Amino acid sequence: MYKTILVHVDAHARSAERVDAAARLAIAYGAHLVGTAPTGLSDFMFPMTAMDAGAPPIAYPIDEMRAEAELALDRFESRARALGASSLERRRVEEEAGVDVCLQARYADLVVLGQHRAGDAALFASPDFQAYVVLHCARPVLVLPAAGHAGDIGTHVTVAWNGSAEAVRAITAAIPLLQRAAQVHLVVLRKDREDDTHGDVPGADMALYLARHGIKVQVNVVEGEDDDGNALLSFAAGNGSDLIVMGAFGHSRLREFVLGGVTRTALQSSPIPLWMAH
């Protein structure tokens, strides 16, 4: 069950969609809703040693950055209360967005983010913000599409299954949500017919596991493509899904993120909300 939901808020107009989705989930599950607005300011931005003190000064619009975060939190609180969320709190954090959300996610059951698109980096969140959080926060992450999403999330769900530990984490974290769904499609993408990763009958074992949780599942074996990410998105769109549950694959090398192909495609271009876990 989800009892604490963390949502990233900023001054962008699309922040309202994240707040709406997070508030509706909080109301549905009787959860406490936390809105976090990182200012983008970090201790690493300022001189800390005598050697650093000799470096040329860098002027940061500190007051403006803090004021922008407070404005985002004002809007979060007003919108969430208007929707009926009764248990909520606001947090302005002096930190880079990815670090802030990952730290606070340790004390939440679910994190709600928005998909990145060109121009978002100017709002003190780097272009790899979503990937960083998904790979490091140790919690399931709901990523809303940049194009916007109206209506309920989790009524018609596509669940991607490939036998991996990442997929297991995503699916098990989504069980309370899947139990409420009207339709659940378990999708197995296969390129090699000889592949026995999923057992004698692909998806059957996971379908039985979910059925024991009271979830009605339809298993679908889809022949993979050169880009399995597009195959997954096409299947979900064709079945009218309002959510895709999937494992997230990748690792970080310094500050460069090496994402699996399906994960990268979904994070960059999915028009459907994503429920991801690493």
DRENDO-1510 file (C-alpha; in Angstrom, 1 decimal, always signed):
<recs>
REC; n; res; u; v; w
REC; 1; MET; +0.0; +0.0; +0.0 .
REC; 2; TYR; +1.1; +3.5; -0.7 .
REC; 3; LYS; +1.1; +5.7; +2.4 .
REC; 4; THR; +3.6; +8.4; +1.4 .
REC; 5; ILE; +3.8; +9.9; -2.1 .
REC; 6; LEU; +6.5; +12.3; -3.1 .
REC; 7; VAL; +6.0; +14.6; -6.1 .
REC; 8; HIS; +8.6; +16.9; -7.7 .
REC; 9; VAL; +7.2; +20.4; -8.3 .
REC; 10; ASP; +8.7; +23.3; -10.1 .
REC; 11; ALA; +7.6; +26.6; -11.7 .
REC; 12; HIS; +6.8; +24.9; -15.1 .
REC; 13; ALA; +3.1; +24.8; -16.1 .
REC; 14; ARG; +3.3; +21.0; -16.4 .
REC; 15; SER; +4.0; +20.7; -12.7 .
REC; 16; ALA; +0.2; +21.0; -12.2 .
REC; 17; GLU; -0.3; +17.7; -14.0 .
REC; 18; ARG; +2.1; +16.0; -11.7 .
REC; 19; VAL; +0.4; +17.5; -8.6 .
REC; 20; ASP; -3.0; +16.4; -9.9 .
REC; 21; ALA; -1.8; +12.8; -10.5 .
REC; 22; ALA; -0.1; +12.6; -7.2 .
REC; 23; ALA; -3.0; +14.1; -5.3 .
REC; 24; ARG; -5.5; +11.7; -6.8 .
REC; 25; LEU; -3.3; +8.7; -5.9 .
REC; 26; ALA; -2.9; +10.1; -2.4 .
REC; 27; ILE; -6.6; +10.4; -2.0 .
REC; 28; ALA; -7.3; +7.0; -3.4 .
REC; 29; TYR; -4.8; +5.3; -1.0 .
REC; 30; GLY; -5.2; +7.5; +2.0 .
REC; 31; ALA; -1.6; +8.6; +1.6 .
REC; 32; HIS; +0.4; +11.6; +2.9 .
REC; 33; LEU; +1.4; +13.8; +0.0 .
REC; 34; VAL; +4.8; +15.5; +0.0 .
REC; 35; GLY; +5.7; +18.2; -2.6 .
REC; 36; THR; +9.4; +18.9; -2.9 .
REC; 37; ALA; +10.8; +21.9; -4.7 .
REC; 38; PRO; +14.6; +21.8; -5.0 .
REC; 39; THR; +16.2; +25.2; -5.5 .
REC; 40; GLY; +19.1; +23.8; -7.5 .
REC; 41; LEU; +21.5; +25.3; -5.0 .
REC; 42; SER; +24.0; +22.9; -3.5 .
REC; 43; ASP; +27.0; +23.2; -1.1 .
REC; 44; PHE; +29.2; +22.1; -4.0 .
REC; 45; MET; +28.4; +25.4; -5.8 .
REC; 46; PHE; +30.2; +27.5; -3.2 .
REC; 47; PRO; +33.8; +27.8; -2.2 .
REC; 48; MET; +34.6; +25.5; +0.8 .
REC; 49; THR; +38.4; +25.8; +1.2 .
REC; 50; ALA; +41.1; +28.4; +1.2 .
REC; 51; MET; +42.1; +27.3; -2.2 .
REC; 52; ASP; +38.5; +27.6; -3.5 .
REC; 53; ALA; +38.3; +31.1; -2.0 .
REC; 54; GLY; +40.8; +32.4; -4.5 .
REC; 55; ALA; +38.6; +31.3; -7.4 .
REC; 56; PRO; +36.7; +34.0; -9.3 .
REC; 57; PRO; +33.3; +34.6; -7.7 .
REC; 58; ILE; +30.3; +33.2; -9.5 .
REC; 59; ALA; +27.0; +35.1; -9.1 .
REC; 60; TYR; +23.9; +32.9; -8.5 .
REC; 61; PRO; +20.4; +34.4; -8.5 .
REC; 62; ILE; +19.9; +32.8; -5.0 .
REC; 63; ASP; +16.9; +34.9; -4.0 .
REC; 64; GLU; +15.2; +34.3; -7.3 .
REC; 65; MET; +15.8; +30.5; -7.2 .
REC; 66; ARG; +14.4; +30.3; -3.7 .
REC; 67; ALA; +11.4; +32.5; -4.6 .
REC; 68; GLU; +10.7; +30.3; -7.6 .
REC; 69; ALA; +10.7; +27.2; -5.4 .
REC; 70; GLU; +8.3; +28.8; -2.9 .
REC; 71; LEU; +6.0; +29.8; -5.7 .
REC; 72; ALA; +5.9; +26.3; -7.0 .
REC; 73; LEU; +5.1; +25.0; -3.5 .
REC; 74; ASP; +2.3; +27.6; -3.1 .
REC; 75; ARG; +0.7; +26.3; -6.3 .
REC; 76; PHE; +1.3; +22.7; -5.2 .
REC; 77; GLU; -0.4; +23.2; -1.9 .
REC; 78; SER; -3.3; +25.2; -3.3 .
REC; 79; ARG; -4.0; +22.7; -6.1 .
REC; 80; ALA; -3.7; +19.6; -3.9 .
REC; 81; ARG; -6.1; +20.9; -1.3 .
REC; 82; ALA; -8.5; +22.0; -4.0 .
REC; 83; LEU; -8.6; +18.4; -5.2 .
REC; 84; GLY; -9.3; +17.1; -1.7 .
REC; 85; ALA; -5.9; +16.0; -0.4 .
REC; 86; SER; -6.0; +16.5; +3.3 .
REC; 87; SER; -2.6; +15.2; +4.5 .
REC; 88; LEU; +0.2; +17.0; +2.8 .
REC; 89; GLU; +3.4; +19.0; +3.3 .
REC; 90; ARG; +5.7; +21.2; +1.4 .
REC; 91; ARG; +9.5; +21.1; +1.3 .
REC; 92; ARG; +11.9; +23.6; -0.2 .
REC; 93; VAL; +15.3; +21.9; -0.4 .
REC; 94; GLU; +18.6; +23.6; -1.1 .
REC; 95; GLU; +19.9; +20.9; -3.4 .
REC; 96; GLU; +20.2; +19.8; -7.0 .
REC; 97; ALA; +16.9; +18.1; -8.1 .
REC; 98; GLY; +18.1; +14.6; -8.6 .
REC; 99; VAL; +20.0; +14.4; -5.3 .
REC; 100; ASP; +17.0; +15.9; -3.4 .
REC; 101; VAL; +14.4; +13.6; -4.9 .
REC; 102; CYS; +16.5; +10.5; -4.4 .
REC; 103; LEU; +17.2; +11.3; -0.7 .
REC; 104; GLN; +13.6; +12.0; +0.1 .
REC; 105; ALA; +12.4; +9.0; -1.8 .
REC; 106; ARG; +13.9; +6.8; +0.9 .
REC; 107; TYR; +10.9; +7.8; +3.1 .
REC; 108; ALA; +8.2; +7.5; +0.5 .
REC; 109; ASP; +6.4; +4.6; -1.3 .
REC; 110; LEU; +6.2; +6.3; -4.7 .
REC; 111; VAL; +7.8; +9.1; -6.5 .
REC; 112; VAL; +6.0; +11.2; -9.2 .
REC; 113; LEU; +8.0; +13.0; -11.9 .
REC; 114; GLY; +7.5; +14.5; -15.3 .
REC; 115; GLN; +9.1; +13.5; -18.5 .
REC; 116; HIS; +11.9; +15.7; -19.8 .
REC; 117; ARG; +11.7; +17.7; -22.9 .
REC; 118; ALA; +13.8; +20.4; -24.5 .
REC; 119; GLY; +14.0; +23.6; -22.4 .
REC; 120; ASP; +13.4; +21.9; -19.0 .
REC; 121; ALA; +17.1; +22.1; -18.0 .
REC; 122; ALA; +16.7; +25.8; -17.5 .
REC; 123; LEU; +14.4; +25.0; -14.5 .
REC; 124; PHE; +17.4; +23.8; -12.4 .
REC; 125; ALA; +16.9; +20.1; -13.3 .
REC; 126; SER; +19.4; +18.5; -15.7 .
REC; 127; PRO; +18.3; +16.6; -18.8 .
REC; 128; ASP; +19.2; +13.3; -17.1 .
REC; 129; PHE; +17.2; +14.1; -14.0 .
REC; 130; GLN; +14.5; +11.5; -14.6 .
REC; 131; ALA; +17.1; +8.8; -15.5 .
REC; 132; TYR; +19.1; +9.6; -12.4 .
REC; 133; VAL; +16.1; +9.3; -10.1 .
REC; 134; VAL; +14.8; +6.1; -11.7 .
REC; 135; LEU; +18.2; +4.4; -11.4 .
REC; 136; HIS; +19.1; +5.7; -7.9 .
REC; 137; CYS; +16.0; +6.4; -5.7 .
REC; 138; ALA; +15.3; +2.7; -4.7 .
REC; 139; ARG; +11.5; +3.4; -5.1 .
REC; 140; PRO; +9.0; +3.0; -7.9 .
REC; 141; VAL; +8.7; +6.1; -10.0 .
REC; 142; LEU; +5.7; +7.3; -11.9 .
REC; 143; VAL; +6.8; +9.4; -14.9 .
REC; 144; LEU; +4.1; +11.4; -16.6 .
REC; 145; PRO; +4.5; +12.2; -20.3 .
REC; 146; ALA; +5.6; +15.7; -21.4 .
REC; 147; ALA; +2.6; +15.9; -23.7 .
REC; 148; GLY; +0.2; +15.7; -20.7 .
REC; 149; HIS; -2.2; +13.1; -19.5 .
REC; 150; ALA; -5.8; +13.7; -18.5 .
REC; 151; GLY; -7.9; +11.3; -16.5 .
REC; 152; ASP; -7.2; +8.3; -14.3 .
REC; 153; ILE; -4.0; +6.4; -14.3 .
REC; 154; GLY; -4.0; +2.6; -13.8 .
REC; 155; THR; -7.4; +1.6; -15.2 .
REC; 156; HIS; -6.0; -0.1; -18.3 .
REC; 157; VAL; -2.4; -1.3; -17.6 .
REC; 158; THR; +0.3; -2.8; -19.8 .
REC; 159; VAL; +2.9; -4.7; -17.8 .
REC; 160; ALA; +6.2; -5.5; -19.5 .
REC; 161; TRP; +7.7; -8.9; -18.4 .
REC; 162; ASN; +11.1; -10.3; -19.3 .
REC; 163; GLY; +12.0; -12.3; -16.3 .
REC; 164; SER; +14.4; -9.8; -14.9 .
REC; 165; ALA; +14.9; -8.6; -11.3 .
REC; 166; GLU; +14.1; -5.1; -12.4 .
REC; 167; ALA; +10.7; -6.2; -13.9 .
REC; 168; VAL; +9.9; -8.1; -10.7 .
REC; 169; ARG; +10.6; -5.0; -8.6 .
REC; 170; ALA; +8.3; -2.8; -10.8 .
REC; 171; ILE; +5.5; -5.3; -10.9 .
REC; 172; THR; +5.5; -6.2; -7.2 .
REC; 173; ALA; +5.6; -2.4; -6.3 .
REC; 174; ALA; +2.5; -1.9; -8.5 .
REC; 175; ILE; +0.4; -4.7; -7.1 .
REC; 176; PRO; -2.0; -2.5; -5.1 .
REC; 177; LEU; -2.6; -0.4; -8.2 .
REC; 178; LEU; -3.0; -3.5; -10.4 .
REC; 179; GLN; -5.6; -4.9; -8.0 .
REC; 180; ARG; -7.7; -1.8; -8.8 .
REC; 181; ALA; -7.3; -2.0; -12.6 .
REC; 182; ALA; -10.1; -3.0; -14.9 .
REC; 183; GLN; -7.7; -4.5; -17.4 .
REC; 184; VAL; -4.1; -5.8; -17.2 .
REC; 185; HIS; -2.1; -7.0; -20.2 .
REC; 186; LEU; +1.1; -8.8; -19.4 .
REC; 187; VAL; +3.4; -8.4; -22.4 .
REC; 188; VAL; +6.4; -10.6; -23.2 .
REC; 189; LEU; +8.6; -9.3; -25.9 .
REC; 190; ARG; +10.6; -12.1; -27.6 .
REC; 191; LYS; +13.1; -11.9; -30.4 .
REC; 192; ASP; +14.3; -15.5; -30.1 .
REC; 193; ARG; +11.7; -18.3; -30.2 .
REC; 194; GLU; +14.3; -20.6; -28.5 .
REC; 195; ASP; +14.7; -18.2; -25.6 .
REC; 196; ASP; +13.6; -20.0; -22.4 .
REC; 197; THR; +14.0; -17.0; -20.0 .
REC; 198; HIS; +10.3; -17.0; -19.4 .
REC; 199; GLY; +9.6; -20.7; -18.9 .
REC; 200; ASP; +7.8; -23.2; -21.1 .
REC; 201; VAL; +4.9; -20.9; -21.6 .
REC; 202; PRO; +6.1; -17.2; -21.7 .
REC; 203; GLY; +4.5; -15.1; -19.0 .
REC; 204; ALA; +2.4; -18.0; -17.4 .
REC; 205; ASP; +4.3; -18.0; -14.1 .
REC; 206; MET; +4.0; -14.3; -13.6 .
REC; 207; ALA; +0.4; -14.4; -14.6 .
REC; 208; LEU; -0.3; -17.1; -12.0 .
REC; 209; TYR; +1.6; -15.0; -9.4 .
REC; 210; LEU; -0.5; -12.0; -10.1 .
REC; 211; ALA; -3.7; -14.0; -10.2 .
REC; 212; ARG; -3.0; -15.1; -6.6 .
REC; 213; HIS; -3.1; -11.4; -5.7 .
REC; 214; GLY; -6.6; -11.2; -7.2 .
REC; 215; ILE; -5.4; -9.5; -10.5 .
REC; 216; LYS; -7.0; -10.7; -13.7 .
REC; 217; VAL; -4.3; -10.8; -16.3 .
REC; 218; GLN; -4.2; -11.4; -20.1 .
REC; 219; VAL; -0.9; -12.7; -21.4 .
REC; 220; ASN; +0.4; -11.4; -24.7 .
REC; 221; VAL; +3.5; -12.7; -26.4 .
REC; 222; VAL; +4.7; -10.0; -28.9 .
REC; 223; GLU; +7.5; -10.7; -31.3 .
REC; 224; GLY; +10.2; -8.1; -30.7 .
REC; 225; GLU; +11.6; -5.6; -33.1 .
REC; 226; ASP; +15.0; -3.9; -33.5 .
REC; 227; ASP; +13.7; -1.4; -31.0 .
REC; 228; ASP; +11.7; -3.3; -28.4 .
REC; 229; GLY; +10.8; +0.0; -26.8 .
REC; 230; ASN; +8.7; +1.1; -29.7 .
REC; 231; ALA; +7.1; -2.3; -29.9 .
REC; 232; LEU; +6.1; -2.0; -26.2 .
REC; 233; LEU; +4.7; +1.6; -26.7 .
REC; 234; SER; +2.8; +0.5; -29.8 .
REC; 235; PHE; +1.2; -2.4; -28.0 .
REC; 236; ALA; +0.2; -0.2; -25.0 .
REC; 237; ALA; -1.2; +2.5; -27.2 .
REC; 238; GLY; -3.1; +0.0; -29.4 .
REC; 239; ASN; -4.8; -1.5; -26.3 .
REC; 240; GLY; -5.8; +1.9; -24.8 .
REC; 241; SER; -3.5; +1.6; -21.8 .
REC; 242; ASP; -3.2; +4.5; -19.5 .
REC; 243; LEU; -0.1; +3.1; -17.7 .
REC; 244; ILE; +2.9; +1.0; -18.5 .
REC; 245; VAL; +4.6; -0.9; -15.7 .
REC; 246; MET; +8.2; -1.9; -16.5 .
REC; 247; GLY; +11.6; -2.5; -15.1 .
REC; 248; ALA; +14.3; +0.2; -15.8 .
REC; 249; PHE; +17.7; -0.9; -17.0 .
REC; 250; GLY; +20.9; +1.1; -16.9 .
REC; 251; HIS; +23.9; +2.3; -14.9 .
REC; 252; SER; +25.8; +5.5; -14.4 .
REC; 253; ARG; +29.4; +6.1; -15.5 .
REC; 254; LEU; +30.5; +9.4; -13.8 .
REC; 255; ARG; +27.6; +11.6; -14.8 .
REC; 256; GLU; +26.8; +9.8; -18.0 .
REC; 257; PHE; +23.9; +7.4; -17.9 .
REC; 258; VAL; +24.0; +4.3; -20.0 .
REC; 259; LEU; +20.3; +3.2; -20.3 .
REC; 260; GLY; +18.9; +0.0; -21.8 .
REC; 261; GLY; +17.3; +0.5; -25.2 .
REC; 262; VAL; +13.7; -0.1; -24.0 .
REC; 263; THR; +14.2; +2.1; -20.9 .
REC; 264; ARG; +15.7; +4.9; -23.0 .
REC; 265; THR; +12.9; +4.8; -25.6 .
REC; 266; ALA; +10.2; +4.8; -23.0 .
REC; 267; LEU; +11.7; +7.6; -20.9 .
REC; 268; GLN; +12.3; +9.8; -23.9 .
REC; 269; SER; +9.2; +9.3; -25.9 .
REC; 270; SER; +6.3; +7.5; -24.2 .
REC; 271; PRO; +3.0; +9.2; -24.6 .
REC; 272; ILE; +1.7; +7.0; -21.8 .
REC; 273; PRO; +2.5; +7.3; -18.0 .
REC; 274; LEU; +5.3; +5.0; -16.9 .
REC; 275; TRP; +5.6; +3.1; -13.7 .
REC; 276; MET; +9.3; +2.2; -13.4 .
REC; 277; ALA; +11.7; +0.5; -11.0 .
REC; 278; HIS; +15.3; -0.4; -11.1 .
</recs>
